[in-house]
Amino acid sequence: MSMQGKVAVVTGASGGIGSATARQLAEAGCKVVVGYNNRADDAKKVVSGLSGSGHRVARMPMEDTAALRDVAAMVEREYGRCDVLVNSAGFTRMISHSDLEALTDELIDAIFVANVRGPFATIRAFAPLMKRSDAAVIINISSAAALSGGGSNIAYGASKAAVDTMAKSLARVLGPNIRVLSVSPGAVDTGFVPGRTTEMVECAAQRTPLKRVVQADEVARTVMAAITHMTATTGTVLLVEAGSLLA
C-alpha cells in the first residue's frame, strides 16, 4: 500500500520508537504530525530531520482528552485526513516486582492513564476522521511484558495487556475502514525506562534465542510492515522481541 501523500499522527514521537516511526513514515511519503508531551525541543528536532514536507509538531498529553480532541480538529482543519495513528506515548518506572509497597496507587494510576486511557482517548478523538479513509490503520505500541508478565513493573505489564485487549475490541467496531494492531517490542535500548541501563538491556538480550538487543528502527519497520503489507491483518499482536518469550 502506497503511503505517498497520506497523513500520519505519532504520539510520543519525541522518544526512541516514536521518532524512528515518524522518520520511516516520512520517508514513505507521509505528512507526519509529531506528537509530544513535555519534550517540545526534541519533537522539533524530529520534525526538522524528516524527509519531505508538511510535517509539524503537536502537544498531545495523554491525560488531557480535550487537548487530544483539539489536535484531532487541527489535523482535520489543516490536512483534511488522517490515515495512520501510531500510539507510541507511554510511561513507566523501574519497580521490582517483589516490592509491592513501592508500586503505589498514584504510580499505578499514572501508568494506566498514560498507557491505556490516553491511547483510547486519542483513538476516540481521531476515529471519526479516520473512518473517512478506506484503509486507515491504528498501531498501538505495546510490550512483550503484556504476555510474559515481566517488564519494568507489574502495573506496566498489566497496562500493556489492557492495550492488547483494547485493540481486539476496537478492531471489531472500527472495521472495515480502520485496522487496529499492537506492535509489541521486548527491551529496546532507549531512554524510555528511567534507571534502565544499556548493560541491563544487553544482559536481558543474552537470554533470548537471538541474543541481541532489539533496535528502535526494527520496531518502526514492523509498524511500517503492519501498515503497508499486512493489509488483511487486524486485532492482533505483532511481536518484536528477539524471541524473549521463548527464553
Order of alpha helices (4+ residues) and beta strands (2+ residues): beta-alpha-beta-alpha-beta-alpha-beta-alpha-alpha-beta-alpha-alpha-beta-alpha-alpha-beta
